[in-house]
Amino acid sequence: MTLVQSASSLPVVLLALPSGVIADRFDQPLGAAGRAVRDARVSGALAVPAFTDALPPTVPLVLTFLLGCGTALMGPARRAIQPELVEGRRLGQAAALGAVILRSPGT
């Protein structure tokens, strides 16, 4: 369990600065859509062997690390487009809700 948590949290630590730079330099909605598609592919690659009981122990760690990379890269872009999605008087509430969702167990 600890290895899985480390594999999902380590990319956030490693990619914090680069993901902010990427979010500032590139188109956020298009980049977020591309990362979501990639995360769906990685999730599918994890699900298929898990359902067939053909999952070696290292595969979930590697794929969980890749999903963590997607989360780390998508976070700053998600926060950057938040003012475009929410009206100004509710921006604080939306930011707080986003923080709760990003830190909830199982993500």
DSSP file (Angstrom, degrees, kcal/mol; ACC not computed):
  #  RESIDUE AA STRUCTURE BP1 BP2  ACC     N-H-->O    O-->H-N    N-H-->O    O-->H-N    TCO  KAPPA ALPHA  PHI   PSI    X-CA   Y-CA   Z-CA
    1    1 A M     >        0   0    0      0, 0.0     4,-2.1     0, 0.0     5,-0.2   0.000 360.0 360.0 360.0 -40.9    0.0    0.0    0.0
    2    2 A T  H  >  +     0   0    0      1,-0.2     4,-2.4     2,-0.2     5,-0.2   0.879 360.0  52.8 -65.3 -38.0    2.8    2.4    0.9
    3    3 A L  H  > S+     0   0    0      2,-0.2     4,-2.5     1,-0.2    -1,-0.2   0.885 108.5  50.2 -65.3 -37.6    4.5    1.8   -2.5
    4    4 A V  H  > S+     0   0    0      2,-0.2     4,-1.7     1,-0.2    -2,-0.2   0.915 111.1  48.4 -67.0 -42.4    1.3    2.6   -4.3
    5    5 A Q  H  X S+     0   0    0     -4,-2.1     4,-1.8     1,-0.2    -2,-0.2   0.902 113.2  48.1 -63.6 -40.3    0.9    5.8   -2.4
    6    6 A S  H  X S+     0   0    0     -4,-2.4     4,-2.7     1,-0.2    -2,-0.2   0.902 109.5  52.9 -65.3 -40.7    4.5    6.8   -3.1
    7    7 A A  H  < S+     0   0    0     -4,-2.5    61,-0.2     1,-0.2    -1,-0.2   0.813 114.0  42.7 -66.1 -29.4    4.1    6.0   -6.7
    8    8 A S  H  < S+     0   0    0     -4,-1.7     4,-0.3    -5,-0.1    -1,-0.2   0.765 120.3  41.0 -87.3 -25.1    1.1    8.3   -7.0
    9    9 A S  H >X S+     0   0    0     -4,-1.8     4,-1.3    -5,-0.2     3,-0.7   0.779  98.6  72.1 -92.2 -29.5    2.5   11.1   -4.9
   10   10 A L  H 3X S+     0   0    0     -4,-2.7     4,-2.6     1,-0.2     5,-0.2   0.870  92.5  56.2 -58.0 -41.1    6.1   11.2   -6.2
   11   11 A P  H 3> S+     0   0    0      0, 0.0     4,-2.8     0, 0.0    -1,-0.2   0.854 102.4  56.8 -61.9 -31.7    5.2   12.7   -9.6
   12   12 A V  H <4 S+     0   0    0     -3,-0.7     4,-0.4    -4,-0.3    -2,-0.2   0.909 111.6  42.8 -64.0 -40.2    3.5   15.6   -7.8
   13   13 A V  H >< S+     0   0    0     -4,-1.3     3,-0.6    -3,-0.2     4,-0.3   0.921 119.5  42.6 -69.7 -44.7    6.8   16.4   -6.0
   14   14 A L  H 3< S+     0   0    0     -4,-2.6    -2,-0.2     1,-0.2     3,-0.2   0.838 121.8  37.9 -72.5 -33.1    9.0   15.9   -9.1
   15   15 A L  T 3X S+     0   0    0     -4,-2.8     4,-2.3    -5,-0.2     5,-0.3   0.234  81.0 107.3-106.6  14.2    6.8   17.7  -11.6
   16   16 A A  H <> S+     0   0    0     -3,-0.6     4,-1.3    -4,-0.4    -1,-0.2   0.957  88.9  33.6 -59.6 -53.8    5.5   20.6   -9.5
   17   17 A L  H  > S+     0   0    0     -4,-0.3     4,-2.0     2,-0.2     3,-0.2   0.941 119.4  49.3 -70.7 -47.5    7.6   23.3  -11.2
   18   18 A P  H  > S+     0   0    0      0, 0.0     4,-2.5     0, 0.0    -1,-0.2   0.883 109.3  53.3 -61.0 -35.3    7.6   21.8  -14.7
   19   19 A S  H  X S+     0   0    0     -4,-2.3     4,-2.2     1,-0.2    -2,-0.2   0.867 107.5  51.5 -68.8 -33.4    3.9   21.3  -14.7
   20   20 A G  H  X S+     0   0    0     -4,-1.3     4,-1.7    -5,-0.3    -1,-0.2   0.896 111.0  47.8 -65.8 -40.1    3.4   25.0  -13.8
   21   21 A V  H  X S+     0   0    0     -4,-2.0     4,-2.0     2,-0.2    -2,-0.2   0.915 111.8  49.7 -65.9 -43.2    5.6   26.1  -16.7
   22   22 A I  H  X S+     0   0    0     -4,-2.5     4,-1.8     1,-0.2    -2,-0.2   0.907 109.7  51.5 -62.4 -41.5    3.8   23.8  -19.1
   23   23 A A  H  < S+     0   0    0     -4,-2.2    -1,-0.2     1,-0.2    -2,-0.2   0.850 112.7  46.5 -64.8 -33.5    0.4   25.2  -17.9
   24   24 A D  H  < S+     0   0    0     -4,-1.7    -1,-0.2     1,-0.2    -2,-0.2   0.831 116.4  42.6 -76.6 -32.0    1.6   28.7  -18.5
   25   25 A R  H  < S+     0   0    0     -4,-2.0     2,-0.2    -5,-0.1    -2,-0.2   0.728 111.0  50.1 -90.3 -22.8    3.1   28.2  -21.9
   26   26 A F  S  < S-     0   0    0     -4,-1.8     2,-0.5    -5,-0.2     0, 0.0  -0.691  96.9 -79.7-119.7 168.3    0.6   26.0  -23.6
   27   27 A D     >  -     0   0    0     -2,-0.2     4,-2.4     1,-0.2     5,-0.2  -0.516  40.1-154.7 -68.2 115.4   -3.2   26.0  -24.3
   28   28 A Q  H  > S+     0   0    0     -2,-0.5     4,-2.9     1,-0.2     5,-0.3   0.934  86.4  46.3 -64.9 -50.6   -4.7   24.7  -21.0
   29   29 A P  H  > S+     0   0    0      0, 0.0     4,-1.9     0, 0.0    -1,-0.2   0.916 116.9  44.7 -62.5 -40.1   -8.0   23.3  -22.3
   30   30 A L  H  > S+     0   0    0      2,-0.2     4,-2.1     1,-0.2    -2,-0.2   0.915 115.6  47.4 -68.0 -42.2   -6.4   21.4  -25.2
   31   31 A G  H  X S+     0   0    0     -4,-2.4     4,-2.4     1,-0.2     5,-0.2   0.893 110.8  51.7 -65.2 -39.7   -3.6   20.2  -23.0
   32   32 A A  H  X S+     0   0    0     -4,-2.9     4,-2.1    -5,-0.2    -1,-0.2   0.890 109.2  50.7 -64.6 -38.5   -6.0   19.0  -20.3
   33   33 A A  H  X S+     0   0    0     -4,-1.9     4,-2.0    -5,-0.3    -1,-0.2   0.915 110.8  48.8 -65.7 -41.7   -8.0   17.1  -22.9
   34   34 A G  H  X S+     0   0    0     -4,-2.1     4,-2.1     1,-0.2    -2,-0.2   0.898 112.0  48.2 -64.2 -40.8   -4.9   15.4  -24.2
   35   35 A R  H  X S+     0   0    0     -4,-2.4     4,-2.6     2,-0.2    -1,-0.2   0.856 109.0  54.0 -69.3 -33.7   -3.7   14.4  -20.7
   36   36 A A  H  X S+     0   0    0     -4,-2.1     4,-2.0     2,-0.2    -2,-0.2   0.901 108.8  48.7 -66.2 -39.5   -7.2   13.1  -19.9
   37   37 A V  H  X S+     0   0    0     -4,-2.0     4,-1.9     2,-0.2    -2,-0.2   0.918 112.2  48.8 -64.6 -42.9   -7.1   10.9  -23.0
   38   38 A R  H  X S+     0   0    0     -4,-2.1     4,-2.4     1,-0.2    -2,-0.2   0.910 110.2  51.1 -64.1 -41.1   -3.6    9.6  -22.0
   39   39 A D  H  X S+     0   0    0     -4,-2.6     4,-2.5     1,-0.2    -1,-0.2   0.869 107.8  53.3 -63.7 -36.0   -4.8    8.9  -18.4
   40   40 A A  H  X S+     0   0    0     -4,-2.0     4,-2.2     2,-0.2    -1,-0.2   0.894 109.1  49.2 -65.1 -39.0   -7.7    7.0  -19.8
   41   41 A R  H  X S+     0   0    0     -4,-1.9     4,-2.4     2,-0.2    -2,-0.2   0.925 111.7  48.0 -65.3 -44.1   -5.3    4.8  -21.9
   42   42 A V  H  X S+     0   0    0     -4,-2.4     4,-1.5     2,-0.2    -2,-0.2   0.908 111.3  51.2 -63.8 -41.0   -3.1    4.2  -18.8
   43   43 A S  H  X S+     0   0    0     -4,-2.5     4,-2.3     1,-0.2    -1,-0.2   0.900 110.5  48.9 -62.7 -40.2   -6.1    3.3  -16.7
   44   44 A G  H  X S+     0   0    0     -4,-2.2     4,-2.3     1,-0.2    -2,-0.2   0.893 108.0  54.1 -64.3 -39.9   -7.3    0.9  -19.4
   45   45 A A  H  < S+     0   0    0     -4,-2.4    -1,-0.2     1,-0.2    -2,-0.2   0.797 113.2  44.0 -65.5 -26.9   -3.8   -0.6  -19.6
   46   46 A L  H  X S+     0   0    0     -4,-1.5     4,-1.1    -5,-0.2    -2,-0.2   0.833 113.2  50.6 -82.3 -35.4   -4.0   -1.2  -15.8
   47   47 A A  H  X S+     0   0    0     -4,-2.3     4,-2.3     2,-0.2     5,-0.2   0.900 101.9  58.4 -72.8 -42.0   -7.6   -2.5  -15.8
   48   48 A V  H  X S+     0   0    0     -4,-2.3     4,-1.2     1,-0.2     6,-0.2   0.944 111.3  38.8 -60.6 -52.8   -7.2   -5.2  -18.5
   49   49 A P  H  4>S+     0   0    0      0, 0.0     5,-2.2     0, 0.0     4,-0.3   0.848 113.5  57.7 -67.0 -28.9   -4.5   -7.2  -16.9
   50   50 A A  H ><5S+     0   0    0     -4,-1.1     3,-0.8     1,-0.2    -2,-0.2   0.899 107.4  46.8 -66.3 -38.8   -6.1   -6.7  -13.4
   51   51 A F  H 3<5S+     0   0    0     -4,-2.3    -1,-0.2     1,-0.2    -3,-0.1   0.759 113.8  48.0 -74.3 -23.8   -9.3   -8.3  -14.6
   52   52 A T  T 3<5S-     0   0    0     -4,-1.2    -1,-0.2    -5,-0.2    -2,-0.2   0.362 108.4-123.2 -96.0   5.3   -7.6  -11.2  -16.2
   53   53 A D  T < 5S+     0   0    0     -3,-0.8    -3,-0.2    -4,-0.3    -2,-0.1   0.816  79.1 119.5  56.1  34.2   -5.4  -11.9  -13.1
   54   54 A A      < +     0   0    0     -5,-2.2    -4,-0.1    -6,-0.2    -1,-0.1  -0.302  34.3 129.2-117.6  46.4   -2.2  -11.5  -15.3
   55   55 A L        -     0   0    0     -6,-0.2    -9,-0.0    -5,-0.1    -5,-0.0  -0.873  45.8-152.6-111.8 104.8   -0.8   -8.6  -13.4
   56   56 A P    >   -     0   0    0      0, 0.0     3,-0.8     0, 0.0    -2,-0.1  -0.383  32.0-108.9 -68.2 156.9    2.8   -8.8  -12.2
   57   57 A P  T 3> S+     0   0    0      0, 0.0     4,-0.7     0, 0.0    -2,-0.0   0.763 113.3  54.1 -63.3 -27.5    3.6   -6.7   -9.1
   58   58 A T  H 3> S+     0   0    0      1,-0.2     4,-2.3     2,-0.2     5,-0.2   0.789  94.4  69.6 -79.3 -25.5    5.7   -4.0  -10.8
   59   59 A V  H <> S+     0   0    0     -3,-0.8     4,-2.7     1,-0.2     5,-0.3   0.918  97.2  49.2 -62.3 -46.0    3.1   -3.1  -13.4
   60   60 A P  H  > S+     0   0    0      0, 0.0     4,-2.3     0, 0.0    -1,-0.2   0.884 111.7  51.0 -61.7 -34.7    0.6   -1.5  -11.0
   61   61 A L  H  X S+     0   0    0     -4,-0.7     4,-2.0     2,-0.2    -2,-0.2   0.930 112.8  44.3 -66.7 -44.3    3.4    0.6   -9.5
   62   62 A V  H  X S+     0   0    0     -4,-2.3     4,-2.1     2,-0.2    -1,-0.2   0.930 116.8  45.1 -66.2 -45.3    4.6    1.8  -12.9
   63   63 A L  H  X S+     0   0    0     -4,-2.7     4,-2.2     2,-0.2    -1,-0.2   0.855 111.7  52.6 -69.9 -33.5    1.1    2.6  -14.2
   64   64 A T  H  X S+     0   0    0     -4,-2.3     4,-2.2    -5,-0.3    -1,-0.2   0.878 108.1  52.2 -66.6 -36.9    0.2    4.3  -10.9
   65   65 A F  H  X S+     0   0    0     -4,-2.0     4,-2.0     2,-0.2    -2,-0.2   0.916 109.3  49.5 -62.0 -43.2    3.3    6.4  -11.3
   66   66 A L  H  X S+     0   0    0     -4,-2.1     4,-1.9     2,-0.2    -2,-0.2   0.889 110.1  50.1 -64.7 -38.6    2.2    7.4  -14.8
   67   67 A L  H  X S+     0   0    0     -4,-2.2     4,-2.1     2,-0.2    -1,-0.2   0.883 108.8  53.0 -65.8 -36.7   -1.3    8.2  -13.5
   68   68 A G  H  X S+     0   0    0     -4,-2.2     4,-2.6   -61,-0.2    -2,-0.2   0.865 105.9  54.0 -63.8 -36.1    0.3   10.4  -10.9
   69   69 A C  H  X S+     0   0    0     -4,-2.0     4,-2.3     2,-0.2    -2,-0.2   0.906 107.8  50.0 -63.2 -40.9    2.3   12.2  -13.6
   70   70 A G  H  X S+     0   0    0     -4,-1.9     4,-1.8     2,-0.2    -2,-0.2   0.902 111.5  48.3 -63.5 -40.8   -1.0   12.9  -15.3
   71   71 A T  H  X S+     0   0    0     -4,-2.1     4,-1.7     2,-0.2    -2,-0.2   0.910 111.7  49.6 -64.7 -42.5   -2.5   14.3  -12.1
   72   72 A A  H  < S+     0   0    0     -4,-2.6    -2,-0.2     1,-0.2    -1,-0.2   0.875 114.2  44.9 -65.5 -37.2    0.6   16.4  -11.5
   73   73 A L  H  X S+     0   0    0     -4,-2.3     4,-0.6     1,-0.2    -1,-0.2   0.787 114.4  48.5 -77.3 -27.0    0.5   17.8  -15.0
   74   74 A M  H  X S+     0   0    0     -4,-1.8     4,-2.4    -5,-0.2     5,-0.2   0.750  94.6  75.7 -85.3 -23.7   -3.2   18.5  -15.0
   75   75 A G  H  X S+     0   0    0     -4,-1.7     4,-2.2     1,-0.2     5,-0.2   0.933  96.8  42.0 -56.9 -56.2   -3.4   20.3  -11.6
   76   76 A P  H  > S+     0   0    0      0, 0.0     4,-2.0     0, 0.0    -1,-0.2   0.877 115.3  51.1 -63.0 -36.0   -1.9   23.7  -12.6
   77   77 A A  H  X S+     0   0    0     -4,-0.6     4,-1.6     2,-0.2    -2,-0.2   0.893 109.6  50.8 -66.5 -38.4   -3.9   23.8  -15.8
   78   78 A R  H  X S+     0   0    0     -4,-2.4     4,-0.5     1,-0.2    -1,-0.2   0.907 112.7  45.6 -64.8 -41.7   -7.1   23.0  -14.0
   79   79 A R  H  < S+     0   0    0     -4,-2.2     3,-0.4     1,-0.2    -1,-0.2   0.827 109.3  56.8 -71.0 -30.1   -6.5   25.8  -11.5
   80   80 A A  H  < S+     0   0    0     -4,-2.0    -1,-0.2     1,-0.2    -2,-0.2   0.838 109.7  43.1 -71.3 -32.5   -5.5   28.2  -14.3
   81   81 A I  H >X S+     0   0    0     -4,-1.6     4,-1.0     1,-0.2     3,-0.9   0.508  88.6  93.3 -91.0  -2.7   -8.8   27.8  -16.1
   82   82 A Q  H >X S+     0   0    0     -4,-0.5     4,-1.8    -3,-0.4     3,-0.8   0.888  80.1  55.4 -58.8 -41.7  -10.9   27.9  -13.0
   83   83 A P  H 34 S+     0   0    0      0, 0.0    -1,-0.2     0, 0.0    -2,-0.1   0.788 106.5  53.0 -63.3 -23.7  -11.5   31.7  -13.2
   84   84 A E  H <4 S+     0   0    0     -3,-0.9    -2,-0.2    -4,-0.2    -3,-0.1   0.740 113.7  42.4 -78.3 -23.2  -12.9   31.2  -16.7
   85   85 A L  H << S+     0   0    0     -4,-1.0     2,-0.4    -3,-0.8    -1,-0.2   0.724 113.2  50.1 -95.1 -24.5  -15.4   28.6  -15.5
   86   86 A V  S  < S-     0   0    0     -4,-1.8    -1,-0.1     2,-0.0     5,-0.1  -0.927  85.2-112.4-122.6 139.0  -16.6   30.1  -12.2
   87   87 A E    >   -     0   0    0     -2,-0.4     3,-1.5     1,-0.1     4,-0.3  -0.321  37.3-106.0 -67.4 155.9  -18.0   33.6  -11.6
   88   88 A G  G >  S+     0   0    0      1,-0.3     3,-1.2     2,-0.2     4,-0.4   0.812 114.5  55.0 -55.4 -41.6  -15.8   35.9   -9.5
   89   89 A R  G 3  S+     0   0    0      1,-0.3    -1,-0.3     2,-0.1     4,-0.2   0.705 113.7  42.7 -71.4 -16.7  -17.9   35.9   -6.3
   90   90 A R  G <> S+     0   0    0     -3,-1.5     4,-2.3     1,-0.1    -1,-0.3   0.301  83.9  99.8-107.5   8.0  -17.8   32.1   -6.2
   91   91 A L  H <> S+     0   0    0     -3,-1.2     4,-2.5    -4,-0.3     5,-0.2   0.886  80.6  52.4 -64.5 -39.8  -14.1   31.6   -7.1
   92   92 A G  H  > S+     0   0    0     -4,-0.4     4,-2.1     1,-0.2    -1,-0.2   0.903 111.1  47.1 -62.6 -41.4  -13.0   31.1   -3.5
   93   93 A Q  H  > S+     0   0    0      2,-0.2     4,-2.4     1,-0.2    -1,-0.2   0.897 112.3  50.1 -66.8 -39.7  -15.6   28.4   -2.9
   94   94 A A  H  X S+     0   0    0     -4,-2.3     4,-2.5     2,-0.2    -2,-0.2   0.896 110.2  50.1 -66.2 -39.6  -14.6   26.7   -6.2
   95   95 A A  H  X S+     0   0    0     -4,-2.5     4,-2.0     2,-0.2    -1,-0.2   0.911 111.3  48.7 -65.0 -41.3  -10.9   26.8   -5.3
   96   96 A A  H  X S+     0   0    0     -4,-2.1     4,-1.9     2,-0.2    -2,-0.2   0.913 112.0  48.6 -64.6 -41.9  -11.7   25.2   -1.9
   97   97 A L  H  X S+     0   0    0     -4,-2.4     4,-2.4     1,-0.2    -2,-0.2   0.904 110.0  51.9 -64.7 -40.7  -13.8   22.5   -3.4
   98   98 A G  H  X S+     0   0    0     -4,-2.5     4,-2.3     1,-0.2    -1,-0.2   0.876 108.1  51.8 -62.3 -37.6  -11.1   21.8   -6.0
   99   99 A A  H  X S+     0   0    0     -4,-2.0     4,-1.2     2,-0.2    -1,-0.2   0.881 110.1  48.9 -66.4 -38.0   -8.5   21.4   -3.2
  100  100 A V  H  < S+     0   0    0     -4,-1.9     4,-0.3     2,-0.2    -2,-0.2   0.909 112.0  48.8 -67.5 -41.5  -10.8   19.0   -1.3
  101  101 A I  H >< S+     0   0    0     -4,-2.4     3,-1.0     1,-0.2    -2,-0.2   0.905 110.6  50.1 -65.6 -41.7  -11.3   16.9   -4.5
  102  102 A L  H 3< S+     0   0    0     -4,-2.3    -1,-0.2     1,-0.2    -2,-0.2   0.769 115.8  42.8 -68.7 -25.5   -7.6   16.8   -5.3
  103  103 A R  T 3< S+     0   0    0     -4,-1.2    -1,-0.2    -5,-0.2    -2,-0.2   0.284  85.3 120.0-105.1  10.7   -6.7   15.6   -1.8
  104  104 A S  S X  S-     0   0    0     -3,-1.0     3,-1.3    -4,-0.3    -3,-0.0  -0.440  74.5 -92.9 -75.4 150.8   -9.4   13.1   -1.3
  105  105 A P  T 3  S+     0   0    0      0, 0.0    -1,-0.1     0, 0.0    -2,-0.1  -0.308 108.4  31.0 -62.4 142.5   -8.5    9.5   -0.6
  106  106 A G  T 3         0   0    0     -3,-0.1    -2,-0.1     1,-0.0    -3,-0.0   0.491 360.0 360.0  90.4   3.1   -8.3    7.2   -3.6
  107  107 A T    <         0   0    0     -3,-1.3    -3,-0.1    -5,-0.1   -36,-0.0   0.415 360.0 360.0-107.7 360.0   -7.2    9.9   -6.1
